[in-house]
Amino acid sequence: MLYHIAESEIERFIEEDLPYGDLTTSLLGIGSLPGEIIFSSRENTVLCCTEEAARVLERCGASVKSCIKSGSSVSAGVTILSASGSAEALHGGWKVALNLLEYASGIATRTAEIVSLVKEINPHIAVVTTRKSFPGTKKVALKAIMAGGALPHRLGLSESILVFRQHTEFLGGVERFLGSITALKARAPEHKIIVEAESAEDALKAAMAGVDVVQTDKISPAELALLVPEIRKKTPSVKISAAGGINKSNAADYAKSGVDIIVLSSVYFGKPSDIGVAIYPV
């Protein structure tokens, strides 16, 4: 189920673009004239943040007439969102709404493409995304990846345990840390313990130590294809995730390796969806 972004965020989006009113519309004297705005797809797109774009228009004084929900797949030429109101309201919300739609839908579309690609190979594989979204955009970015069929890898540092080499260096090294897994589980019995491994050797050691998830970092699909069966044979309950440089071009190879989870950031970065806008007087 997709969530709605808080009203305070909607107000912040508008404030960034409309801090003191619309100077152009005001000077032209057209602000009170009635009109309509229509957002439509120019390409195959998985939509996201249509609800937030509609709320932007409403906050600016327009009345929403139609809105297709986030997560919907549409082809070119489909009306995504429409509203009526004064020219002042329509021009005030136009670009904020469009930017939300294009950027969020771009992320959702890229995500859906990768999810579809890997699930054709393994229907049970999970696709999750990292904390590497651009600062200030996390709520939009996470809604977008969920609209595309993925889930967040970590919402932040406060709700998950993921141990990197950068942590274990403060503990005397990986070997010493792995000896403390049982104690760590006792301290946080409701949490899964995820440990990142940068080599096949360290991944196997982590699995044997009793971690819940071994996250392999930048280990090639070919090497994983050998490693995964070995971990499964020795520790069948341990889940295996692949991370590091995974994108549309290589996601299928990682799925074929047999891992349970694919962790990626690439969907956050790329071309926005192409969405057209028409504003006209009534």
N, C-alpha and C positions, 0 to 999 in steps of 0.2 A: 504494500500500500504506500503510495506516495504522499508526502507531507506538504503542508502549505507553509510557505516562508512567512515569518512574523510580520505584522503590520509595521513595526518599527523599521524593518528592512525596506519595505516598500517606500516608506516616507524618506528613508535615506537615499534610495535610488533617485527619487524625484528631486530631492534637495540638491544632489550633485549637479543636475542639469538645469534646474529652475529655481535658483536661490532667491531671485528678486523679481520674478515675473518674466514674461516673454516680450522683450523690447520690440521685436519686428512686428509681431501680430498687433501689439498695442499701437505702434506708430501708423500702421496701415489702416487702422480703424475697422478691422474686420472681426474683432474678437467676439462680438455678440451674434454674428451670423450663424445660422444652423448648418450642420453638415454631417457627413458620415465618413468613417474610416474603415478600410477593409485590408486585412493582412492575409496574403495567400502564398502558398508554397510555389517555388519555381523549380523544384526538384524533389525526388523521393526523399522523405525526411521522417525521422522519428521525433515527434514534438516534445518539447519540455518548456515549462514555465509559462504556458498559456494562461493558467490561472493567475499568476503573478502579473503578467502583462495586462490582463483584464482589470485587475485591481489597481494597477497604475492609472489606467484610463478612468476608472471610477473615481479615484482620489482626485483626479484633475477635473472632475465634473461631468464626464461622459456617462452614457447609459449603454451597457454591453447588450448586444442583440444576439450574438452567437459566439460559442467558444468550444473548440474541440479539446478534450482533456489531454493532459500530459501522458506520454507513453504510447499515444496513438501513432500508427504509421500512415502517412499520407503520400499520395503521388503529386506530381506537378499540377498546378491549377486549382487546388482545393482551397476554399476559404477557411482559414484557421480561426480567425477572430474578427468580429466586426462590432462597431459601436457607433452611436450617434450622439450629437451634442453640439455645443457652440464651437466655433473655430478656435477660440481660446483654449477650450478643454482638449480638443483633438490635437492641436499643435503642441500643447503642453505635455501630453503623454506619448506622442508619436515615437520619438527616438528612444526614449527609455524603454518603452514596451518592445520596440523592434530589436534593440540591442539584447535585451533579455531573451527574446525568442530565438534570435539567430545564434548567439553564443551557446545557450543551453541546449538547443536542438542540435547544434553541431556536435557537442559532446555526446548527447544521447544517441545520435546516429552512428558515430564512430564506435561507441560502446556496443550498440546492437549488432553491428557488422562483425565485431570480434566474437561476441557471445554466440552468434549464430554459427560462425565458422568453427569454433572449438566444440560446440555441442553436437555438431554433425559427426564429430569424431568420438566424443565421449559425452553422452547426454547427462552424466552425473557430475561433470567437472564444474567447479565454481570459478567465476571470474570476479575478482575484487580489485578495488583501486586504492592507491596510496594517499598519503597526506600531502602530495606534491602539487595540489591545486594552487593557483596564484593567490597570495594572501588577500583576504577580503572577499573572496568568491566561494568559500567552502560550501555554504548552504546551497547556493545555486548549482555548484559543480556536483555535489552529492545527490541532489535531486535529479540531475541530468543523468548520472551514471545509473541510478536506480530506474529511471525511465527507459534506459537502454538495456535493462536486464541484468546489471551487475549489482554488487553490494560494496559498501565501504570495507576496506581492509582494516583500518583503524579510524575511529572518529577523532582520536587525539591521544595524547600521552596519558590521560587520566583513567582510561577504561580498559586498557589492554596491556598485557605483558609480552614484550618482544625484545629479546636480548640480542644485541649486536656485538661484534668484536670490540667496538668502541666502549662497551660496558665492561666486557670481561678483562680488558687491559687494566682496569682499576682493581680487579679481583685476583690478579696474579696469573691470568691466562685462562684459556678455554678449558684445559684439563681440570684445573682447580675448581672452576665454576661448575662444570658438569657433575662434580662430586657433591654439589649442594642442591641438586634438583629436588630430591625428596624433601628437604627442609623448606625449599621455596614453595613447593606445592602445599605443604602443611600451613604455611603462612597465608596463602591465598587459595583456599580450597574451591572457590567458585569460579576461578579463572583458568583458562588454558595457558600453558607455558609454551611460547613460540621462541625458537632459537634460530638465528640466521647462521648459515654455514657457507663459507666461501670456497670450499673444496669438497669433493666427494668423501674424502677421508673424515673430515670434520662432521659432515652430515651424518655419516654412519655412526660416529661416536656419540653425537647428540641423540640420535634415535635410540641407541643402546642404553643411554643414560636415563631414558624415561621421559623425555619431553613429549608434549602433546602434538606439536607440529614442528617439523624441520623445514625451515624456509631456505631454499638454496638460492644463492645470489650469483648471477652471471655464470652459471654452469650450463654448458651447451646442451641442446636437446639430445645429441648423440651420447654424451656422457651420462645424462639423466636416464636414458633408456637402459643403461647398464646398472645404474645405481638404484633406481626405483625397485626392481625385482629383488635386489639384495636386501634393501631395507624392509620390504614387505615380508620376506622370508624370515628375517630375524626378529622384527618387531611389527607384526601385522596391524596393531592398533594405532600406530603412529601415522599421522597425515603428512603428506609431502606437498610443499608449495614451491613454485618456481617464480623467481623475481629477477629483475635486472634486464632492461633493454627489450622488453617484450612489446611487440606492436603487431599490426595487422599482417605484416609480411612474414613473421615467424611464429605467430601464435599457434598455428596448426601443428607445427613441428613440436612445440612444447606440449600440446595436448596429446600427440602421438606417443610421447615419452612415458605416459602413464601417471603423471602427477595428479593429485587431487584438486589442486588450487592453482590458478594463474593470477599473479599479482602484477599490476601494471599501472603506469602513469601516463602512457602515451595518448590516451583518449582525451586528456585535458587540453592538449595542444594541437591545433590544426585549423583548418578553414571553417568559419561559421557556416551554418546553413544559409541558403539563399532564399530569403523571404521578401516578397514584394509588398509594397504599401500603396494604396490609393486613397487620397483624401479629396473629397469634392463637396461643393455646396448642395444643399437640398432646397 
